[in-house]
Amino acid sequence: MARDNFTQPIKVALAKRVAYKCSNPACSNGTVGPHTDASKTINLGVACHITAASLGGPRFDRLLSATERAGHENGIWLCQGCAKLIDNDVDRYPADLLRRWKVEAESEADRAL
């Protein structure tokens, strides 16, 4: 089974929808900022799968199609530390919790507008 990765436009949308902040409410750190080269930026964020992109991954859901696994609804924007955290302790960070984080982070970004 192949890995169902996000496209670049989906990654960008996930990041922008939360104003480039980590979606973990206990973190909420910014994930993008200036590089020493004025024409570049540093990105510490990552588009994470809520349910795994491939069989055997964290929170894998057999009921999702490849398109659904790689879709926006299955993604959440996190800093690299929180991304590692959620995948190393799936019992503490189930899919439903991650979906709540996503909704809350997007709502917070909306309010900030």
JOZI-V185625 format. One record per backbone hydrogen bond with DSSP energy under -0.5 kcal/mol. NH is the residue of the N-H (numbers start at 1). CO is the residue of the C=O. Records with the same first field share a line. If there is no record, write none. Layout:
NH: CO ; CO
This chain:
4: 53
5: 3
11: 7
12: 8
13: 9
14: 10
15: 11
16: 12
17: 13
18: 14 ; 15
19: 16
20: 15
21: 18
22: 29
23: 77
25: 23
27: 24
28: 24
31: 20
33: 42
35: 40
38: 36
40: 37
42: 33
44: 31 ; 42
45: 31
46: 78
48: 46 ; 76
50: 74
52: 58
57: 54
60: 57
62: 60
64: 61
69: 65
70: 66
71: 68
74: 71
75: 72
76: 48
78: 46 ; 76
80: 44
83: 79
84: 80
85: 81
86: 82
87: 83
88: 84
89: 85
93: 89
98: 94
99: 95
100: 96
101: 97
102: 98
103: 99
104: 100
105: 101
106: 102
107: 103
108: 104
109: 105
110: 106
111: 107
112: 108
113: 109 ; 110
